[in-house]
Amino acid sequence: MILLVDDDKSVLNVYTQLLEHSGYKVSSHLCPKQALTAFSVQPQAFKAIITDYTMKQMTGLNLIASAENINPHIKSILYTGMPPKQAPEHITVLQKPARMTQVLSLLRQLQAF
């Protein structure tokens, strides 16, 4: 399952639909704190996190770091219009707007699925 997090409802809906149409199970969340709660309940159920970087309650980097404290093997894609100055090397950063083919290719490269 993919944990998908974006505080923009329209972006979240489009990515959720496209990922599900591509055969992935998706747990989508507008709120990063709620996403982290869902992740912490069943961390082994998730194979990857796809998250926006800039969100009101928590940055995508903070969300990923918190998730990694629970499951250090989780694969992560951070998508953003404004890339962070420094992101850990193990986090894949994808520039917005990103085509779904790019996201699907990255998921395969990360060997998350």
Order of alpha helices (4+ residues) and beta strands (2+ residues): beta-alpha-beta-alpha-beta-alpha-beta-beta-alpha
